[in-house]
Amino acid sequence: MNSVILRAGTRYLAGLLLLVSVFMLLRGHNEPGGGYISGLIGSSGLVLYAIACGTKDARAALRLPPETIAVLGLLIALGAGLIAALFGDDFFTGQWLFVGATEDDKGLPISTVLMFDIGVYGAVFGSVLALVFTLEEEI
């Protein structure tokens, strides 16, 4: 596409969609959201960027091949399940780490559930972009 207005607006909109996707990812454990929907939101920002500026520029903005992002996401999600096995629990049982915990305060809770959501985010983000980039390059 050869629209200057679309190219200029898409740069801001793609950044905004990526920011919203991170917000949805981080709130997804306790409220609506999570890895899948946030991966779709984030990939839609880069798909819009690819439509406006071309697939070559979108791949350059991504810096990693989308297939690599998808595989890394799958490995992170698998790692979240294996951590429970290291502690002798069932596969994908949630494990919690409280960073900065004191006697009065529990600290910042970090869980394998969040790690799984991040893995799903990477898998969805990478696979959608790989599919769309391949289809757009065929046209």
N, C-alpha and C positions, 0 to 999 in steps of 0.2 A: 504494500500500500504506500502511496506517496503523499500522504497528508501531513503537513508540518504541525498542524494543530493536534492531530491524533498522536503523533510521535512525542510532542512536548507534554501533552496531558498524560500519556501512558506511563512516562517515567515516574511521575508523582503517584499515579494510581497503582502502579505495580509495587512501589515501595510501601504504600498504605496497605495494600492487600497482604503483603508479607508481614507487616507489623500486626495486622489483625489476626493473621494465622498464628503467630507466636502467642498472642493473647489468648486465643481460643485453645491452643495447645496447653497452656499453663493452667487454665481454669477448668479444663475438661474432666478432671478426676471427680470433682465434687458437684459440678454443674454441667449443663449441656456443653458439649464440645469434645475435645480429645484429639487423638492423633489422626483419625480418618478425615473428619470434616476440616480440620486445620490444614491437612495436607492438600485437600481439594482447593481450599481458599488460596493457599500459597501458590499452588501450581497455576491457578487461574490468573494470578497476577503476571506470571512469566509467559503464559500462553498469550495473554493480551499484548505483552511486550513483543513477543515473537510475531504476532499479526501486524503490529504497527511498524516494527523496525527490521523484521526479518529474522529467520531462524539462526543465521550465522551470528548476529549480534546478541541474540538471546543465549546462545550457547557460550559466547564469550563472557556475558554477564554472569552466567552460572558458574564458570570456572572449573567445574567437575562435570564429566559426562553424566547425564541423568541415570544411566544404567548403574554406574558406580554408586550413586546416592541411594538407589533402590536396594542394591545388595548390602550396602552398609546399614541401611535401615532394618533389613531383615536380620542381619547379624546382631544388631543392638537389641532387637526384640527377642531374639533367641537367648542372648546373654542375660536378659531380665528373667527369663524362665530358669536358666541354669544356676543363677545365684541362689535361688531357693534350695536347689539340690545340694549345693555346697554346705548349707546349714542343716541338711537332713530333713527338710520339709518336702511336701509334694511339689511337682513341677508347676511353676507360675504362682506359687503362694507368695503373697506380698511380703516383702521385707522392708523394714524401716530403719533409717539411720538418722539420728538426731544430732545435727551439727551445732556445736556450741551449747550443749546441754549443761545445765547447772542443777543444783538441788531445788532452786525456786522456779526455774524455767525449763521447759522441755527443749527449747532450741528450735532450729529450723528443721522441719521434717522433710527428708528426701526419701522417696520410695522406689522400689523396682516397678511399681505401677506407672510412675512418671517415665521411667526408663523405657518401659514397653510402649507407652504413648509416643515417645520420641522416635522409637524404632518404626512404629506404624506410620508416623508422619513422614519419615524418610522414605519408606517403601512406597507410600501412596504418591508423594511428591515426585520422586524419581520415575516411577512407572508411568504416571500420567504425562509427565514431560517427555519421556522417551517415546511414548505412543504419539503424542501430538507433533513433536518435532519430526518424527519419521514420516507421518502423514503429510505434514506441510512441505517437507523436502521432496516428496513424491510429486506434488502438484506443480 
